[in-house]
């Protein structure tokens, strides 16, 4: 095979559609546009967003604030003050909090918030720890381990 023998695969290319060139071509008279109506006229006559009389998408969606996004991550939330019942040196995880009954479900991860006081040093494993919670945990000698790929640290 030589470079001058290269050709596209069978069916990969096709000829240009020549419209308006007579009845015998099969694309004469109306030039494949059909009969009267907005689709046959030249120029853009249909406004953007028009759905042929159906209620348009921008009018079907809610306009209110506080619209709940689908697939938004939900967190199991707990405050630093609730961790004071554990023994010093305990490893606080989602599983442990479920056993004790402080949270019901793990959801998409655990968030530790800074409300309350802490007096024992703990090892906390969570997806997110707020800045206030971080300072309170580290002030009593505790450590923090951030888990998961969707984790955020502030």
N, C-alpha and C positions, 0 to 999 in steps of 0.2 A: 504494500500500500504506500502510495506517495501523497504528498500534500495536495497535489492537484486532483486527487481522486476522492478527497474527503467530501462527504455530503451529509446534510442533516438526516436524522432517522425518518423512516416512512411515517407520514402523518404529523410530523413535528411542525411543519410550516404549511400555510395555506394562502391562497391569493387574496388580494384586497377586494372587499365587497364594493362594486361600482353600482351605485343606486341612481335611479332617474335616467336610465339609458334605454328606455323603450320597453314595450309590453313583453317582447320575446325574452328578455333577460330574467323575467320573474320579479324584478325589482324596479319596475317602471311605475308610471302614474303617481301613486302616493309615496313612492320611495321607502317602503317598509314601515311607514309611520301610521298606517291605518287610516280610518276616516275621521272627519271633523272632531274637534275637541282640543283641549289645552295641550295635549301631548303632540299634536300634529303641527302646531304653530312654531315658528322659528323664535329663537331667543328664550331666555329662562322666564317662564311665566308662573312657576310654582314656587311659593315662598319657602325658605328653609324652615323645617320643623312641621310642615303641613303633612298630615297623614291621611288625606282623602276623606275628611269628615269625621274620622275616628278621633276621640279625645286625645290631644297630643300628650306626649310623655311629660313635658314640662308642666302640664296642668294636672296630670295624674299623680305626681309625686307630692308628698306633704311639704307645706311651706313653713310649718311651725318650727320654733326653736325646740331644743331638747328632743330632736328626732334620734332614736336609738339606732346606731349603725349596726347592721348585721355583721357577724363574725368579729365583733369587738372583744378583745380578751377580757375575761372576768377573773378577778383575783380573790383569793381568800385573804381577808384583811384582819390584822391583829395589832394591838397597841403594845408598846414596851411595858406599860404598867401591868398587863396581863401575864407577863413572863416571870414576875417576881415569885411565884409559887414553886418554881423548879429549884432543884438542889444546885449548889455551886458546881461549875464544871460540866453541867449537863449539855448535851448536844440537841438543840431545838430544831426539829424538822417538821415537815407537813404531817408525816405519819404519826409522830409523837403528839402533836397538837390534836389530831383526830382521835387518838386513843384516849387522851385526857378529856376530850369533849369541848375544847375551846373553839374548834371549827368543825363544821359538818362535812364540807366537801373541799377537795384540793383545788378545784377549778383549773385555771391555767398556771397557777403558781401562787406563792405566798408573798404578801407585802407586809413589811413591818413599819408601823407608823410611830411617831414619837410622843404620843400622849401618855402621861403617867410617869412614875419614877421606877428605877431599877436599882436593886441593892446587891445582887449576886452576879458573879462573872459567869457568862454563858457563851457557848459556841453556837451562833445562829446561822442556819443555812436557809436562805430565801432567795426569791427571784428579784426582789427589790427592797431596799432599805432606805427610808427617808433620811435626810441630813440630820434632823433632830434626833431620830432613833439611833443613828450611827454614833453621834457624840455621846449619848447616854450609855450605850452598850460599851463603847471603848473607854469611857470614864471610869467604869467599875472594873476594868481589866478583861472584858469579854472580847471575843473575836467574831468577825463576820465573814461569811463565805457566800458569794453571789453565784446562783445556779441558773442554768438554762440559757438558750440563745436569744430569747426575747427579753432578757433582763435589762433593766435600766438602773442606773446608779445616779443619785443626786446628792 
